[in-house]
């Protein structure tokens, strides 16, 4: 099976359960409702958040580099106020440069593996926002002890149902502290332990004040820093949730 399609077909069964308790979907939908649209979502995936925004009648454009992810989203018959585009956020070039809100949920910003890619993405996002438009995104708050580990051996991650069968996902992590990049290998096994496939995902961790420097260099004004989706002030734990203004 194609690894990209493997991730796309397992995404909803895994992350619908994993992310719901965090409240991130409700948070991003509320941000979109407050902005009023049009809204731009980078890394829209299978539409977990995008469809929640669209249900409020808000015009939303979803961008994702994975055609397989977009295919899953299209299979859900999104409404007419949804536009889907395959592309990378650091190469963003849409006709509409008047978005009221750009959002990059569920750590999608972390898939930008260099400072150059991060700055390019921020510059392209800023270019697509109207004056005063907002950018909202999240990354995980790096745990210094865990980030200090060069590798983590394969371990259990999640059991889920796929096509009526029980599937286990396991993960293995390798880190390069010089570049702040972690390579996460996900491996999938059936209930008997037979391998079904694997996928490799790169993620770059970024510290809170490093993020602030990136935003300011790209021309954004940071407005708030939170450690969760309930608006509590940043305290160095959980996720880093950022709101910034063009």
C-alpha positions as CSV (number, residue, x, y, z in Angstrom):
1,X,0.0,0.0,0.0
2,X,1.2,3.5,-0.8
3,X,2.4,5.1,2.5
4,X,0.7,8.4,1.8
5,X,-2.6,6.6,1.3
6,X,-1.9,4.5,4.4
7,X,-1.7,7.6,6.5
8,X,-4.8,9.0,4.8
9,X,-7.0,6.0,5.4
10,X,-5.9,5.6,9.1
11,X,-6.0,9.3,10.0
12,X,-9.7,9.6,10.9
13,X,-9.9,6.3,12.9
14,X,-6.9,7.4,15.0
15,X,-7.1,11.2,15.4
16,X,-10.9,11.6,15.8
17,X,-10.4,9.9,19.2
18,X,-7.0,11.3,20.1
19,X,-7.6,15.0,19.4
20,X,-11.2,15.4,20.4
21,X,-10.5,15.8,24.2
22,X,-8.0,18.6,23.5
23,X,-10.7,20.9,22.3
24,X,-8.7,22.0,19.3
25,X,-11.6,21.6,16.8
26,X,-14.0,23.8,18.8
27,X,-11.2,26.4,19.3
28,X,-10.4,26.7,15.6
29,X,-14.1,26.7,14.6
30,X,-14.7,29.5,17.1
31,X,-11.7,31.5,15.7
32,X,-13.2,31.1,12.2
33,X,-16.7,32.2,13.3
34,X,-15.2,35.2,15.0
35,X,-13.3,36.2,11.9
36,X,-16.3,35.7,9.7
37,X,-14.3,34.4,6.7
38,X,-13.0,33.9,4.2
39,X,-10.8,31.4,6.0
40,X,-7.6,29.6,4.9
41,X,-6.6,26.3,6.5
42,X,-3.1,25.0,5.8
43,X,-2.7,21.2,6.3
44,X,-6.4,20.6,6.2
45,X,-5.9,16.8,5.9
46,X,-9.2,14.9,5.8
47,X,-11.2,17.9,7.0
48,X,-11.6,17.2,10.7
49,X,-11.6,21.0,11.4
50,X,-12.4,22.3,7.9
51,X,-15.8,20.7,7.8
52,X,-16.6,22.1,11.2
53,X,-15.9,25.6,9.9
54,X,-17.8,25.0,6.7
55,X,-20.9,23.9,8.7
56,X,-21.2,27.5,9.8
57,X,-21.6,28.7,6.2
58,X,-18.1,30.3,6.2
59,X,-16.1,30.3,3.0
60,X,-13.0,28.2,3.6
61,X,-10.1,27.1,1.4
62,X,-8.2,24.0,2.5
63,X,-4.7,23.4,1.3
64,X,-2.8,20.1,1.8
65,X,0.3,18.5,0.1
66,X,-1.3,15.1,0.2
67,X,-3.6,14.2,-2.6
68,X,-4.6,11.0,-0.7
69,X,-5.7,13.1,2.3
70,X,-7.7,15.4,-0.1
71,X,-9.3,12.4,-1.7
72,X,-10.6,11.3,1.7
73,X,-12.0,14.8,2.3
74,X,-13.6,14.9,-1.1
75,X,-15.3,11.5,-0.3
76,X,-17.2,13.3,2.5
77,X,-18.9,15.6,-0.1
78,X,-17.9,18.9,1.3
79,X,-20.4,21.8,0.8
80,X,-20.1,24.5,-1.9
81,X,-18.4,27.0,0.4
82,X,-15.3,24.7,0.5
83,X,-12.4,25.0,-1.9
84,X,-9.6,22.4,-1.9
85,X,-6.1,22.9,-3.2
86,X,-3.2,20.6,-3.3
87,X,0.0,22.5,-2.3
88,X,2.6,23.2,0.3
89,X,2.3,26.2,2.6
90,X,5.8,27.4,1.9
91,X,4.9,27.6,-1.8
92,X,1.4,29.0,-1.4
93,X,0.1,31.0,-4.3
94,X,-3.6,31.4,-4.5
95,X,-5.7,34.0,-6.4
96,X,-7.4,35.2,-3.2
97,X,-5.1,37.4,-1.0
98,X,-7.9,38.7,1.2
99,X,-8.3,36.0,3.9
100,X,-9.5,37.2,7.3
101,X,-8.0,34.2,9.0
102,X,-5.3,31.6,8.3
103,X,-5.0,28.6,10.5
104,X,-2.5,25.8,10.7
105,X,-4.0,23.3,13.2
106,X,-2.6,20.1,14.8
107,X,1.1,20.9,14.5
108,X,1.2,21.0,10.7
109,X,3.7,23.9,11.1
110,X,6.1,21.4,12.5
111,X,6.4,19.6,9.1
112,X,8.5,22.6,7.9
113,X,11.9,21.2,8.6
114,X,14.2,24.2,8.2
115,X,14.1,27.9,9.3
116,X,14.1,28.8,5.6
117,X,10.9,26.8,5.1
118,X,9.3,28.2,8.2
119,X,10.0,31.8,7.1
120,X,8.9,31.1,3.6
121,X,5.6,29.7,4.8
122,X,5.0,32.6,7.2
123,X,5.7,35.0,4.4
124,X,3.3,33.3,2.0
125,X,0.6,33.1,4.6
126,X,1.0,36.8,5.4
127,X,0.8,37.7,1.7
128,X,-2.6,35.9,1.6
129,X,-4.1,37.7,4.6
130,X,-5.9,41.0,4.4
131,X,-4.5,43.9,6.5
132,X,-5.3,43.1,10.1
133,X,-6.0,39.4,9.3
134,X,-5.0,36.8,11.8
135,X,-2.9,33.7,11.8
136,X,-3.6,31.0,14.4
137,X,-1.6,27.8,14.8
138,X,-0.2,25.3,17.3
139,X,2.9,23.2,17.8
140,X,3.8,20.9,20.7
141,X,5.8,22.5,23.6
142,X,9.1,20.7,23.5
143,X,9.9,18.7,26.6
144,X,13.7,19.2,27.2
145,X,14.2,15.8,28.7
146,X,12.5,14.0,25.9
147,X,14.0,16.1,23.2
148,X,17.4,15.3,24.6
149,X,16.9,11.6,23.7
150,X,18.6,10.8,20.4
151,X,16.1,8.0,19.8
152,X,13.1,6.2,21.2
153,X,12.8,2.5,20.4
154,X,9.6,1.2,18.8
155,X,6.6,1.3,21.2
156,X,2.9,0.9,21.1
157,X,0.9,4.0,20.0
158,X,-2.7,3.1,19.2
159,X,-5.2,0.4,18.4
160,X,-8.0,1.2,16.0
161,X,-10.5,-0.3,13.6
162,X,-9.9,-0.2,9.9
163,X,-12.2,-1.9,7.4
164,X,-13.7,-4.0,10.3
165,X,-10.3,-5.2,11.4
166,X,-8.3,-4.4,14.5
167,X,-5.0,-2.6,13.6
168,X,-2.1,-1.6,15.9
169,X,0.1,1.4,15.2
170,X,3.6,1.6,16.7
171,X,6.2,4.3,16.5
172,X,9.9,4.8,16.6
173,X,11.6,8.2,16.9
174,X,15.1,9.5,15.9
175,X,16.1,13.0,16.8
176,X,18.8,15.3,15.5
177,X,19.3,17.9,18.2
178,X,21.5,20.1,15.9
179,X,18.7,20.7,13.5
180,X,15.8,20.1,16.0
181,X,14.3,17.6,13.6
182,X,12.7,14.3,14.6
183,X,12.0,11.5,12.2
184,X,9.0,9.5,13.4
185,X,8.4,6.1,11.8
186,X,4.9,4.7,12.2
187,X,4.5,1.0,11.6
188,X,1.1,-0.8,11.3
189,X,0.4,-4.4,12.3
190,X,-2.7,-6.6,12.2
191,X,-4.1,-8.3,15.2
192,X,-1.7,-11.3,14.6
193,X,1.3,-9.1,14.4
194,X,1.8,-9.2,10.7
195,X,3.3,-6.0,9.2
196,X,0.9,-3.9,7.1
197,X,3.1,-1.0,6.1
198,X,5.0,1.9,7.5
199,X,5.5,5.6,7.0
200,X,8.1,8.2,7.9
201,X,7.2,11.7,9.0
202,X,9.6,14.5,9.7
203,X,8.9,17.2,12.4
204,X,10.9,20.1,13.6
205,X,10.4,21.2,17.2
206,X,10.4,25.0,17.9
207,X,10.7,26.8,21.2
208,X,8.3,29.5,22.3
209,X,10.6,32.5,21.9
210,X,12.1,31.0,18.7
211,X,8.5,31.1,17.3
212,X,8.2,34.7,18.4
213,X,11.4,35.7,16.5
214,X,10.1,33.8,13.4
215,X,6.8,35.6,13.5
216,X,8.3,39.1,13.9
217,X,10.8,38.4,11.2
218,X,8.0,37.5,8.9
219,X,6.1,40.7,9.7
220,X,3.5,39.4,12.2
221,X,2.5,40.9,15.5
222,X,2.0,38.1,18.1
223,X,-1.2,38.7,20.1
224,X,-1.4,35.8,22.5
225,X,0.4,32.7,23.6
226,X,-1.5,29.8,25.3
227,X,-0.6,26.3,26.6
228,X,-3.9,24.9,25.4
229,X,-7.2,25.6,23.6
230,X,-9.0,26.9,26.6
231,X,-7.1,30.3,26.5
232,X,-5.0,29.7,29.6
233,X,-1.8,31.7,29.5
234,X,1.4,30.0,28.3
235,X,3.0,28.1,31.1
236,X,5.5,25.9,29.4
237,X,3.4,22.8,29.2
238,X,1.1,21.1,26.7
239,X,0.8,22.7,23.3
240,X,1.9,26.2,22.2
241,X,-1.2,27.9,20.7
242,X,-0.4,31.2,18.9
243,X,-2.5,34.0,17.7
244,X,-0.8,36.7,15.5
245,X,-1.9,39.6,13.4
246,X,-0.7,40.7,10.0
